[in-house]
Amino acid sequence: MAASEEHPAELPECPSSTGGGLLPAELRAWMLLLAATGAVEQRLRSVVKETLDVSHDEFLILCLLAERPREGLRMTRIAELLGRPKTRLTYQIACLQRAGLVTRKSACGDKRGIEVTLTDKARRHFQDASAALAEAVGQAVGHVIGPEQREALTALIPELADDTP
């Protein structure tokens, strides 16, 4: 989705980015992170619908699973990582399963746990769509964040970057 002139997606337009305001540095940094996230989400929504034919929330689930394409994740872990209620997640996983993008099975050694894994179809879709998705992210934040800063941002949240079940 392209930014309108009324609501540009550029981060420097974020009021908290100018400094001199009343916000402490931590809150200002958080506001910038929210602005960056919002800019990326704005750009990605239409690309995700066009290339993968899933909702944005379903796409986030697929992204978590794509980081572990052969292993999968427990539904409780997905809910934790996305900050979503389990009931909402159950519905979204069911939609992805009907679309043939994920499988659900009982977690090994725990009948109560459900593990979700990408299907071959989902892996192919991700491979086909990866260039368009990367371009959308690059357009959203490329003017304010370079490769070194992207690596630094990833290093700030190692639990999410190097998720272990």
C-alpha positions in Angstrom: 0.0 0.0 0.0 1.5 3.3 -1.0 1.8 6.1 1.5 -0.6 8.9 0.9 0.5 12.5 1.1 -1.8 12.9 4.1 -0.1 10.0 6.0 3.4 9.4 4.7 5.1 6.2 5.6 8.4 7.9 6.1 9.8 7.6 9.7 11.2 11.1 10.0 7.5 12.3 10.0 7.0 10.5 13.3 6.6 13.4 15.9 8.8 11.6 18.4 11.7 11.4 16.0 12.5 15.1 16.1 13.7 15.1 19.7 13.2 18.0 22.1 9.8 16.6 23.1 8.6 15.5 26.5 9.3 11.8 25.9 12.2 10.0 27.6 14.7 8.4 25.2 13.3 4.9 25.8 9.7 5.9 24.9 11.0 7.9 21.9 12.9 4.8 20.7 9.7 2.7 21.2 7.7 5.2 19.2 10.2 5.0 16.3 10.1 1.2 16.4 6.3 1.4 16.2 6.5 3.9 13.3 8.9 1.6 11.5 6.7 -1.4 12.1 3.7 0.5 10.9 5.4 1.6 7.7 6.4 -2.0 6.9 3.0 -3.4 7.7 1.4 -0.7 5.5 3.5 -1.7 2.5 3.2 -5.4 3.1 -0.5 -5.8 3.5 -1.3 -5.5 -0.2 1.8 -7.4 -1.3 0.9 -10.3 1.1 -2.6 -10.5 -0.2 -1.5 -10.3 -3.8 1.3 -12.8 -3.6 0.3 -15.3 -0.9 -3.5 -14.7 -0.7 -3.6 -14.6 3.1 -4.4 -12.0 5.7 -1.6 -10.0 7.4 -2.1 -11.9 10.7 -1.9 -15.2 8.8 1.2 -14.0 7.1 2.9 -13.3 10.5 2.2 -16.9 11.5 3.7 -18.2 8.2 6.8 -16.0 8.8 7.4 -17.6 12.2 7.0 -21.0 10.6 9.2 -20.1 7.7 12.1 -19.5 10.1 11.8 -23.2 10.9 10.5 -24.6 7.6 10.9 -28.3 8.4 10.5 -28.3 12.2 7.4 -26.3 13.0 6.3 -24.6 16.2 3.9 -25.3 19.0 0.7 -23.2 18.8 1.3 -21.9 22.3 4.7 -20.6 21.2 3.2 -18.9 18.2 0.6 -17.3 20.4 3.4 -16.0 22.8 5.6 -14.7 20.0 2.7 -12.8 18.3 1.0 -11.8 21.5 -2.3 -13.3 20.2 -5.0 -15.1 22.2 -5.0 -18.9 21.5 -8.6 -18.8 20.4 -7.8 -16.3 17.6 -4.7 -18.2 16.7 -6.7 -21.5 16.4 -9.0 -19.8 13.9 -6.1 -18.4 11.8 -4.3 -21.8 11.8 -7.5 -23.5 10.7 -7.8 -21.0 7.7 -4.2 -21.7 6.8 -4.8 -25.4 7.0 -7.8 -25.2 4.8 -5.7 -23.3 2.3 -3.1 -26.1 2.4 -0.4 -24.0 3.8 0.1 -25.6 7.2 -0.4 -28.9 8.9 -1.3 -29.5 12.5 -0.3 -32.6 14.6 0.0 -33.6 18.2 3.4 -32.6 19.7 5.7 -35.5 20.2 5.4 -36.8 23.8 2.5 -34.3 24.7 -1.0 -35.1 23.5 -2.2 -31.7 24.6 0.3 -29.8 22.6 -0.3 -29.0 18.9 2.6 -28.4 16.5 2.1 -26.5 13.3 4.4 -26.9 10.3 4.6 -25.4 6.8 3.5 -27.5 3.9 5.5 -27.9 0.7 2.9 -25.6 -1.0 3.6 -22.8 1.6 7.4 -23.2 1.2 7.0 -22.8 -2.6 4.7 -19.8 -2.1 7.4 -18.2 0.2 10.1 -18.8 -2.3 8.0 -17.3 -5.1 7.0 -14.3 -3.1 10.2 -13.6 -1.3 11.5 -11.0 -3.8 8.3 -9.0 -3.7 8.1 -9.2 0.1 11.7 -8.1 0.5 11.2 -5.2 -1.9 8.1 -4.0 0.0 10.1 -4.0 3.3 13.0 -2.3 1.6 10.7 0.4 0.3 9.1 0.9 3.7 12.3 1.4 5.7 15.2 1.4 3.2 15.5 5.2 3.4 16.3 5.2 7.1 17.8 1.8 7.8 20.8 0.1 6.1 22.1 -3.5 6.3 24.2 -2.8 9.4 21.3 -1.3 11.2 19.1 -4.2 10.2 21.7 -6.6 11.7 21.9 -4.5 14.8 18.1 -4.5 15.2 18.0 -8.3 14.8 20.7 -8.6 17.5 18.6 -6.5 19.9 16.0 -9.2 20.1 17.9 -12.5 20.0 15.1 -14.5 21.5 12.9 -13.8 18.4 15.8 -14.0 16.0 17.1 -17.4 17.3 13.9 -18.9 18.6 14.1 -22.2 20.4 11.0 -24.2 21.3 
